[in-house]
Amino acid sequence: MMSRILLVMGFTLALAADPKKRPNMTEWKARQATKSAKTDAKAAREAKMAAVNKVVTMLEELQAQILDEGEKEAATYNKFSCFCRDTTA
């Protein structure tokens, strides 16, 4: 059991001591800047899409409202048309 612990600790220290495995400060900062830029770009894209999605939703609601009003208008016209035909006869 103790030999396993020492083996794992030795392996961990060997990896930590190897400078090829770990980034230097400049590389780390570059990676962090890239991550930050990607996050900012994603947030900006979502903000733009929120406005576009709102417009699409409003247009869909307007279309549904116009179709509903058109159906009501057609029903009213048919009713009036029948009334005129029956009264004239």
Phi and psi restraints in degrees (range 20) as a CNS / XPLOR table:
assign (resid 1 and name C) (resid 2 and name N)
       (resid 2 and name CA) (resid 2 and name C) 1.0 -65.8 20.0 2
assign (resid 2 and name N) (resid 2 and name CA)
       (resid 2 and name C) (resid 3 and name N) 1.0 -36.1 20.0 2
assign (resid 2 and name C) (resid 3 and name N)
       (resid 3 and name CA) (resid 3 and name C) 1.0 -67.2 20.0 2
assign (resid 3 and name N) (resid 3 and name CA)
       (resid 3 and name C) (resid 4 and name N) 1.0 -33.8 20.0 2
assign (resid 3 and name C) (resid 4 and name N)
       (resid 4 and name CA) (resid 4 and name C) 1.0 -63.5 20.0 2
assign (resid 4 and name N) (resid 4 and name CA)
       (resid 4 and name C) (resid 5 and name N) 1.0 -44.8 20.0 2
assign (resid 4 and name C) (resid 5 and name N)
       (resid 5 and name CA) (resid 5 and name C) 1.0 -62.0 20.0 2
assign (resid 5 and name N) (resid 5 and name CA)
       (resid 5 and name C) (resid 6 and name N) 1.0 -44.7 20.0 2
assign (resid 5 and name C) (resid 6 and name N)
       (resid 6 and name CA) (resid 6 and name C) 1.0 -64.6 20.0 2
assign (resid 6 and name N) (resid 6 and name CA)
       (resid 6 and name C) (resid 7 and name N) 1.0 -37.2 20.0 2
assign (resid 6 and name C) (resid 7 and name N)
       (resid 7 and name CA) (resid 7 and name C) 1.0 -65.3 20.0 2
assign (resid 7 and name N) (resid 7 and name CA)
       (resid 7 and name C) (resid 8 and name N) 1.0 -44.9 20.0 2
assign (resid 7 and name C) (resid 8 and name N)
       (resid 8 and name CA) (resid 8 and name C) 1.0 -64.8 20.0 2
assign (resid 8 and name N) (resid 8 and name CA)
       (resid 8 and name C) (resid 9 and name N) 1.0 -43.3 20.0 2
assign (resid 8 and name C) (resid 9 and name N)
       (resid 9 and name CA) (resid 9 and name C) 1.0 -63.5 20.0 2
assign (resid 9 and name N) (resid 9 and name CA)
       (resid 9 and name C) (resid 10 and name N) 1.0 -41.4 20.0 2
assign (resid 9 and name C) (resid 10 and name N)
       (resid 10 and name CA) (resid 10 and name C) 1.0 -64.5 20.0 2
assign (resid 10 and name N) (resid 10 and name CA)
       (resid 10 and name C) (resid 11 and name N) 1.0 -40.6 20.0 2
assign (resid 10 and name C) (resid 11 and name N)
       (resid 11 and name CA) (resid 11 and name C) 1.0 -65.0 20.0 2
assign (resid 11 and name N) (resid 11 and name CA)
       (resid 11 and name C) (resid 12 and name N) 1.0 -42.2 20.0 2
assign (resid 11 and name C) (resid 12 and name N)
       (resid 12 and name CA) (resid 12 and name C) 1.0 -63.1 20.0 2
assign (resid 12 and name N) (resid 12 and name CA)
       (resid 12 and name C) (resid 13 and name N) 1.0 -43.9 20.0 2
assign (resid 12 and name C) (resid 13 and name N)
       (resid 13 and name CA) (resid 13 and name C) 1.0 -65.8 20.0 2
assign (resid 13 and name N) (resid 13 and name CA)
       (resid 13 and name C) (resid 14 and name N) 1.0 -36.5 20.0 2
assign (resid 13 and name C) (resid 14 and name N)
       (resid 14 and name CA) (resid 14 and name C) 1.0 -64.4 20.0 2
assign (resid 14 and name N) (resid 14 and name CA)
       (resid 14 and name C) (resid 15 and name N) 1.0 -40.9 20.0 2
assign (resid 14 and name C) (resid 15 and name N)
       (resid 15 and name CA) (resid 15 and name C) 1.0 -67.7 20.0 2
assign (resid 15 and name N) (resid 15 and name CA)
       (resid 15 and name C) (resid 16 and name N) 1.0 -41.8 20.0 2
assign (resid 15 and name C) (resid 16 and name N)
       (resid 16 and name CA) (resid 16 and name C) 1.0 -66.8 20.0 2
assign (resid 16 and name N) (resid 16 and name CA)
       (resid 16 and name C) (resid 17 and name N) 1.0 -32.2 20.0 2
assign (resid 16 and name C) (resid 17 and name N)
       (resid 17 and name CA) (resid 17 and name C) 1.0 -78.9 20.0 2
assign (resid 17 and name N) (resid 17 and name CA)
       (resid 17 and name C) (resid 18 and name N) 1.0 -18.8 20.0 2
assign (resid 17 and name C) (resid 18 and name N)
       (resid 18 and name CA) (resid 18 and name C) 1.0 -79.2 20.0 2
assign (resid 18 and name N) (resid 18 and name CA)
       (resid 18 and name C) (resid 19 and name N) 1.0 110.0 20.0 2
assign (resid 18 and name C) (resid 19 and name N)
       (resid 19 and name CA) (resid 19 and name C) 1.0 -69.4 20.0 2
assign (resid 19 and name N) (resid 19 and name CA)
       (resid 19 and name C) (resid 20 and name N) 1.0 -17.2 20.0 2
assign (resid 19 and name C) (resid 20 and name N)
       (resid 20 and name CA) (resid 20 and name C) 1.0 -73.0 20.0 2
assign (resid 20 and name N) (resid 20 and name CA)
       (resid 20 and name C) (resid 21 and name N) 1.0 -25.0 20.0 2
assign (resid 20 and name C) (resid 21 and name N)
       (resid 21 and name CA) (resid 21 and name C) 1.0 -82.5 20.0 2
assign (resid 21 and name N) (resid 21 and name CA)
       (resid 21 and name C) (resid 22 and name N) 1.0 -26.0 20.0 2
assign (resid 21 and name C) (resid 22 and name N)
       (resid 22 and name CA) (resid 22 and name C) 1.0 -110.6 20.0 2
assign (resid 22 and name N) (resid 22 and name CA)
       (resid 22 and name C) (resid 23 and name N) 1.0 144.0 20.0 2
assign (resid 22 and name C) (resid 23 and name N)
       (resid 23 and name CA) (resid 23 and name C) 1.0 -75.4 20.0 2
assign (resid 23 and name N) (resid 23 and name CA)
       (resid 23 and name C) (resid 24 and name N) 1.0 152.2 20.0 2
assign (resid 23 and name C) (resid 24 and name N)
       (resid 24 and name CA) (resid 24 and name C) 1.0 -83.1 20.0 2
assign (resid 24 and name N) (resid 24 and name CA)
       (resid 24 and name C) (resid 25 and name N) 1.0 178.6 20.0 2
assign (resid 24 and name C) (resid 25 and name N)
       (resid 25 and name CA) (resid 25 and name C) 1.0 -62.6 20.0 2
assign (resid 25 and name N) (resid 25 and name CA)
       (resid 25 and name C) (resid 26 and name N) 1.0 -39.0 20.0 2
assign (resid 25 and name C) (resid 26 and name N)
       (resid 26 and name CA) (resid 26 and name C) 1.0 -65.1 20.0 2
assign (resid 26 and name N) (resid 26 and name CA)
       (resid 26 and name C) (resid 27 and name N) 1.0 -44.3 20.0 2
assign (resid 26 and name C) (resid 27 and name N)
       (resid 27 and name CA) (resid 27 and name C) 1.0 -64.8 20.0 2
assign (resid 27 and name N) (resid 27 and name CA)
       (resid 27 and name C) (resid 28 and name N) 1.0 -40.8 20.0 2
assign (resid 27 and name C) (resid 28 and name N)
       (resid 28 and name CA) (resid 28 and name C) 1.0 -62.8 20.0 2
assign (resid 28 and name N) (resid 28 and name CA)
       (resid 28 and name C) (resid 29 and name N) 1.0 -45.6 20.0 2
assign (resid 28 and name C) (resid 29 and name N)
       (resid 29 and name CA) (resid 29 and name C) 1.0 -63.2 20.0 2
assign (resid 29 and name N) (resid 29 and name CA)
       (resid 29 and name C) (resid 30 and name N) 1.0 -37.7 20.0 2
assign (resid 29 and name C) (resid 30 and name N)
       (resid 30 and name CA) (resid 30 and name C) 1.0 -64.5 20.0 2
assign (resid 30 and name N) (resid 30 and name CA)
       (resid 30 and name C) (resid 31 and name N) 1.0 -42.6 20.0 2
assign (resid 30 and name C) (resid 31 and name N)
       (resid 31 and name CA) (resid 31 and name C) 1.0 -63.8 20.0 2
assign (resid 31 and name N) (resid 31 and name CA)
       (resid 31 and name C) (resid 32 and name N) 1.0 -41.9 20.0 2
assign (resid 31 and name C) (resid 32 and name N)
       (resid 32 and name CA) (resid 32 and name C) 1.0 -64.7 20.0 2
assign (resid 32 and name N) (resid 32 and name CA)
       (resid 32 and name C) (resid 33 and name N) 1.0 -40.1 20.0 2
assign (resid 32 and name C) (resid 33 and name N)
       (resid 33 and name CA) (resid 33 and name C) 1.0 -64.2 20.0 2
assign (resid 33 and name N) (resid 33 and name CA)
       (resid 33 and name C) (resid 34 and name N) 1.0 -40.1 20.0 2
assign (resid 33 and name C) (resid 34 and name N)
       (resid 34 and name CA) (resid 34 and name C) 1.0 -64.0 20.0 2
assign (resid 34 and name N) (resid 34 and name CA)
       (resid 34 and name C) (resid 35 and name N) 1.0 -44.0 20.0 2
assign (resid 34 and name C) (resid 35 and name N)
       (resid 35 and name CA) (resid 35 and name C) 1.0 -61.2 20.0 2
assign (resid 35 and name N) (resid 35 and name CA)
       (resid 35 and name C) (resid 36 and name N) 1.0 -42.6 20.0 2
assign (resid 35 and name C) (resid 36 and name N)
       (resid 36 and name CA) (resid 36 and name C) 1.0 -64.2 20.0 2
assign (resid 36 and name N) (resid 36 and name CA)
       (resid 36 and name C) (resid 37 and name N) 1.0 -42.8 20.0 2
assign (resid 36 and name C) (resid 37 and name N)
       (resid 37 and name CA) (resid 37 and name C) 1.0 -63.9 20.0 2
assign (resid 37 and name N) (resid 37 and name CA)
       (resid 37 and name C) (resid 38 and name N) 1.0 -40.0 20.0 2
assign (resid 37 and name C) (resid 38 and name N)
       (resid 38 and name CA) (resid 38 and name C) 1.0 -65.2 20.0 2
assign (resid 38 and name N) (resid 38 and name CA)
       (resid 38 and name C) (resid 39 and name N) 1.0 -41.2 20.0 2
assign (resid 38 and name C) (resid 39 and name N)
       (resid 39 and name CA) (resid 39 and name C) 1.0 -64.1 20.0 2
assign (resid 39 and name N) (resid 39 and name CA)
       (resid 39 and name C) (resid 40 and name N) 1.0 -43.8 20.0 2
assign (resid 39 and name C) (resid 40 and name N)
       (resid 40 and name CA) (resid 40 and name C) 1.0 -64.0 20.0 2
assign (resid 40 and name N) (resid 40 and name CA)
       (resid 40 and name C) (resid 41 and name N) 1.0 -41.6 20.0 2
assign (resid 40 and name C) (resid 41 and name N)
       (resid 41 and name CA) (resid 41 and name C) 1.0 -64.4 20.0 2
assign (resid 41 and name N) (resid 41 and name CA)
       (resid 41 and name C) (resid 42 and name N) 1.0 -40.2 20.0 2
assign (resid 41 and name C) (resid 42 and name N)
       (resid 42 and name CA) (resid 42 and name C) 1.0 -64.4 20.0 2
assign (resid 42 and name N) (resid 42 and name CA)
       (resid 42 and name C) (resid 43 and name N) 1.0 -42.2 20.0 2
assign (resid 42 and name C) (resid 43 and name N)
       (resid 43 and name CA) (resid 43 and name C) 1.0 -64.3 20.0 2
assign (resid 43 and name N) (resid 43 and name CA)
       (resid 43 and name C) (resid 44 and name N) 1.0 -40.6 20.0 2
assign (resid 43 and name C) (resid 44 and name N)
       (resid 44 and name CA) (resid 44 and name C) 1.0 -65.5 20.0 2
assign (resid 44 and name N) (resid 44 and name CA)
       (resid 44 and name C) (resid 45 and name N) 1.0 -41.0 20.0 2
assign (resid 44 and name C) (resid 45 and name N)
       (resid 45 and name CA) (resid 45 and name C) 1.0 -63.7 20.0 2
assign (resid 45 and name N) (resid 45 and name CA)
       (resid 45 and name C) (resid 46 and name N) 1.0 -41.7 20.0 2
assign (resid 45 and name C) (resid 46 and name N)
       (resid 46 and name CA) (resid 46 and name C) 1.0 -66.3 20.0 2
assign (resid 46 and name N) (resid 46 and name CA)
       (resid 46 and name C) (resid 47 and name N) 1.0 -36.0 20.0 2
assign (resid 46 and name C) (resid 47 and name N)
       (resid 47 and name CA) (resid 47 and name C) 1.0 -65.1 20.0 2
assign (resid 47 and name N) (resid 47 and name CA)
       (resid 47 and name C) (resid 48 and name N) 1.0 -42.1 20.0 2
assign (resid 47 and name C) (resid 48 and name N)
       (resid 48 and name CA) (resid 48 and name C) 1.0 -65.1 20.0 2
assign (resid 48 and name N) (resid 48 and name CA)
       (resid 48 and name C) (resid 49 and name N) 1.0 -43.5 20.0 2
assign (resid 48 and name C) (resid 49 and name N)
       (resid 49 and name CA) (resid 49 and name C) 1.0 -68.1 20.0 2
assign (resid 49 and name N) (resid 49 and name CA)
       (resid 49 and name C) (resid 50 and name N) 1.0 -28.6 20.0 2
assign (resid 49 and name C) (resid 50 and name N)
       (resid 50 and name CA) (resid 50 and name C) 1.0 -62.2 20.0 2
assign (resid 50 and name N) (resid 50 and name CA)
       (resid 50 and name C) (resid 51 and name N) 1.0 -42.3 20.0 2
assign (resid 50 and name C) (resid 51 and name N)
       (resid 51 and name CA) (resid 51 and name C) 1.0 -66.2 20.0 2
assign (resid 51 and name N) (resid 51 and name CA)
       (resid 51 and name C) (resid 52 and name N) 1.0 -43.3 20.0 2
assign (resid 51 and name C) (resid 52 and name N)
       (resid 52 and name CA) (resid 52 and name C) 1.0 -63.7 20.0 2
assign (resid 52 and name N) (resid 52 and name CA)
       (resid 52 and name C) (resid 53 and name N) 1.0 -43.7 20.0 2
assign (resid 52 and name C) (resid 53 and name N)
       (resid 53 and name CA) (resid 53 and name C) 1.0 -63.4 20.0 2
assign (resid 53 and name N) (resid 53 and name CA)
       (resid 53 and name C) (resid 54 and name N) 1.0 -36.8 20.0 2
assign (resid 53 and name C) (resid 54 and name N)
       (resid 54 and name CA) (resid 54 and name C) 1.0 -64.4 20.0 2
assign (resid 54 and name N) (resid 54 and name CA)
       (resid 54 and name C) (resid 55 and name N) 1.0 -43.6 20.0 2
assign (resid 54 and name C) (resid 55 and name N)
       (resid 55 and name CA) (resid 55 and name C) 1.0 -63.5 20.0 2
assign (resid 55 and name N) (resid 55 and name CA)
       (resid 55 and name C) (resid 56 and name N) 1.0 -43.1 20.0 2
assign (resid 55 and name C) (resid 56 and name N)
       (resid 56 and name CA) (resid 56 and name C) 1.0 -61.2 20.0 2
assign (resid 56 and name N) (resid 56 and name CA)
       (resid 56 and name C) (resid 57 and name N) 1.0 -43.2 20.0 2
assign (resid 56 and name C) (resid 57 and name N)
       (resid 57 and name CA) (resid 57 and name C) 1.0 -62.6 20.0 2
assign (resid 57 and name N) (resid 57 and name CA)
       (resid 57 and name C) (resid 58 and name N) 1.0 -43.2 20.0 2
assign (resid 57 and name C) (resid 58 and name N)
       (resid 58 and name CA) (resid 58 and name C) 1.0 -63.6 20.0 2
assign (resid 58 and name N) (resid 58 and name CA)
       (resid 58 and name C) (resid 59 and name N) 1.0 -40.8 20.0 2
assign (resid 58 and name C) (resid 59 and name N)
       (resid 59 and name CA) (resid 59 and name C) 1.0 -66.2 20.0 2
assign (resid 59 and name N) (resid 59 and name CA)
       (resid 59 and name C) (resid 60 and name N) 1.0 -39.3 20.0 2
assign (resid 59 and name C) (resid 60 and name N)
       (resid 60 and name CA) (resid 60 and name C) 1.0 -64.5 20.0 2
assign (resid 60 and name N) (resid 60 and name CA)
       (resid 60 and name C) (resid 61 and name N) 1.0 -40.6 20.0 2
assign (resid 60 and name C) (resid 61 and name N)
       (resid 61 and name CA) (resid 61 and name C) 1.0 -65.4 20.0 2
assign (resid 61 and name N) (resid 61 and name CA)
       (resid 61 and name C) (resid 62 and name N) 1.0 -40.5 20.0 2
assign (resid 61 and name C) (resid 62 and name N)
       (resid 62 and name CA) (resid 62 and name C) 1.0 -64.3 20.0 2
assign (resid 62 and name N) (resid 62 and name CA)
       (resid 62 and name C) (resid 63 and name N) 1.0 -41.4 20.0 2
assign (resid 62 and name C) (resid 63 and name N)
       (resid 63 and name CA) (resid 63 and name C) 1.0 -61.8 20.0 2
assign (resid 63 and name N) (resid 63 and name CA)
       (resid 63 and name C) (resid 64 and name N) 1.0 -44.2 20.0 2
assign (resid 63 and name C) (resid 64 and name N)
       (resid 64 and name CA) (resid 64 and name C) 1.0 -63.7 20.0 2
assign (resid 64 and name N) (resid 64 and name CA)
       (resid 64 and name C) (resid 65 and name N) 1.0 -39.7 20.0 2
assign (resid 64 and name C) (resid 65 and name N)
       (resid 65 and name CA) (resid 65 and name C) 1.0 -64.9 20.0 2
assign (resid 65 and name N) (resid 65 and name CA)
       (resid 65 and name C) (resid 66 and name N) 1.0 -42.6 20.0 2
assign (resid 65 and name C) (resid 66 and name N)
       (resid 66 and name CA) (resid 66 and name C) 1.0 -65.6 20.0 2
assign (resid 66 and name N) (resid 66 and name CA)
       (resid 66 and name C) (resid 67 and name N) 1.0 -41.9 20.0 2
assign (resid 66 and name C) (resid 67 and name N)
       (resid 67 and name CA) (resid 67 and name C) 1.0 -63.6 20.0 2
assign (resid 67 and name N) (resid 67 and name CA)
       (resid 67 and name C) (resid 68 and name N) 1.0 -40.5 20.0 2
assign (resid 67 and name C) (resid 68 and name N)
       (resid 68 and name CA) (resid 68 and name C) 1.0 -64.0 20.0 2
assign (resid 68 and name N) (resid 68 and name CA)
       (resid 68 and name C) (resid 69 and name N) 1.0 -45.1 20.0 2
assign (resid 68 and name C) (resid 69 and name N)
       (resid 69 and name CA) (resid 69 and name C) 1.0 -64.2 20.0 2
assign (resid 69 and name N) (resid 69 and name CA)
       (resid 69 and name C) (resid 70 and name N) 1.0 -37.3 20.0 2
assign (resid 69 and name C) (resid 70 and name N)
       (resid 70 and name CA) (resid 70 and name C) 1.0 -64.0 20.0 2
assign (resid 70 and name N) (resid 70 and name CA)
       (resid 70 and name C) (resid 71 and name N) 1.0 -40.7 20.0 2
assign (resid 70 and name C) (resid 71 and name N)
       (resid 71 and name CA) (resid 71 and name C) 1.0 -65.7 20.0 2
assign (resid 71 and name N) (resid 71 and name CA)
       (resid 71 and name C) (resid 72 and name N) 1.0 -40.2 20.0 2
assign (resid 71 and name C) (resid 72 and name N)
       (resid 72 and name CA) (resid 72 and name C) 1.0 -64.9 20.0 2
assign (resid 72 and name N) (resid 72 and name CA)
       (resid 72 and name C) (resid 73 and name N) 1.0 -41.7 20.0 2
assign (resid 72 and name C) (resid 73 and name N)
       (resid 73 and name CA) (resid 73 and name C) 1.0 -63.9 20.0 2
assign (resid 73 and name N) (resid 73 and name CA)
       (resid 73 and name C) (resid 74 and name N) 1.0 -40.3 20.0 2
assign (resid 73 and name C) (resid 74 and name N)
       (resid 74 and name CA) (resid 74 and name C) 1.0 -65.0 20.0 2
assign (resid 74 and name N) (resid 74 and name CA)
       (resid 74 and name C) (resid 75 and name N) 1.0 -39.6 20.0 2
assign (resid 74 and name C) (resid 75 and name N)
       (resid 75 and name CA) (resid 75 and name C) 1.0 -65.5 20.0 2
assign (resid 75 and name N) (resid 75 and name CA)
       (resid 75 and name C) (resid 76 and name N) 1.0 -41.8 20.0 2
assign (resid 75 and name C) (resid 76 and name N)
       (resid 76 and name CA) (resid 76 and name C) 1.0 -63.6 20.0 2
assign (resid 76 and name N) (resid 76 and name CA)
       (resid 76 and name C) (resid 77 and name N) 1.0 -42.4 20.0 2
assign (resid 76 and name C) (resid 77 and name N)
       (resid 77 and name CA) (resid 77 and name C) 1.0 -63.1 20.0 2
assign (resid 77 and name N) (resid 77 and name CA)
       (resid 77 and name C) (resid 78 and name N) 1.0 -44.4 20.0 2
assign (resid 77 and name C) (resid 78 and name N)
       (resid 78 and name CA) (resid 78 and name C) 1.0 -61.3 20.0 2
assign (resid 78 and name N) (resid 78 and name CA)
       (resid 78 and name C) (resid 79 and name N) 1.0 -41.0 20.0 2
assign (resid 78 and name C) (resid 79 and name N)
       (resid 79 and name CA) (resid 79 and name C) 1.0 -63.1 20.0 2
assign (resid 79 and name N) (resid 79 and name CA)
       (resid 79 and name C) (resid 80 and name N) 1.0 -46.0 20.0 2
assign (resid 79 and name C) (resid 80 and name N)
       (resid 80 and name CA) (resid 80 and name C) 1.0 -64.9 20.0 2
assign (resid 80 and name N) (resid 80 and name CA)
       (resid 80 and name C) (resid 81 and name N) 1.0 -40.4 20.0 2
assign (resid 80 and name C) (resid 81 and name N)
       (resid 81 and name CA) (resid 81 and name C) 1.0 -61.4 20.0 2
assign (resid 81 and name N) (resid 81 and name CA)
       (resid 81 and name C) (resid 82 and name N) 1.0 -43.7 20.0 2
assign (resid 81 and name C) (resid 82 and name N)
       (resid 82 and name CA) (resid 82 and name C) 1.0 -64.0 20.0 2
assign (resid 82 and name N) (resid 82 and name CA)
       (resid 82 and name C) (resid 83 and name N) 1.0 -41.3 20.0 2
assign (resid 82 and name C) (resid 83 and name N)
       (resid 83 and name CA) (resid 83 and name C) 1.0 -61.0 20.0 2
assign (resid 83 and name N) (resid 83 and name CA)
       (resid 83 and name C) (resid 84 and name N) 1.0 -45.0 20.0 2
assign (resid 83 and name C) (resid 84 and name N)
       (resid 84 and name CA) (resid 84 and name C) 1.0 -64.3 20.0 2
assign (resid 84 and name N) (resid 84 and name CA)
       (resid 84 and name C) (resid 85 and name N) 1.0 -42.5 20.0 2
assign (resid 84 and name C) (resid 85 and name N)
       (resid 85 and name CA) (resid 85 and name C) 1.0 -65.3 20.0 2
assign (resid 85 and name N) (resid 85 and name CA)
       (resid 85 and name C) (resid 86 and name N) 1.0 -43.9 20.0 2
assign (resid 85 and name C) (resid 86 and name N)
       (resid 86 and name CA) (resid 86 and name C) 1.0 -68.6 20.0 2
assign (resid 86 and name N) (resid 86 and name CA)
       (resid 86 and name C) (resid 87 and name N) 1.0 -37.7 20.0 2
assign (resid 86 and name C) (resid 87 and name N)
       (resid 87 and name CA) (resid 87 and name C) 1.0 -71.2 20.0 2
assign (resid 87 and name N) (resid 87 and name CA)
       (resid 87 and name C) (resid 88 and name N) 1.0 -38.3 20.0 2
assign (resid 87 and name C) (resid 88 and name N)
       (resid 88 and name CA) (resid 88 and name C) 1.0 -67.6 20.0 2
assign (resid 88 and name N) (resid 88 and name CA)
       (resid 88 and name C) (resid 89 and name N) 1.0 -36.2 20.0 2
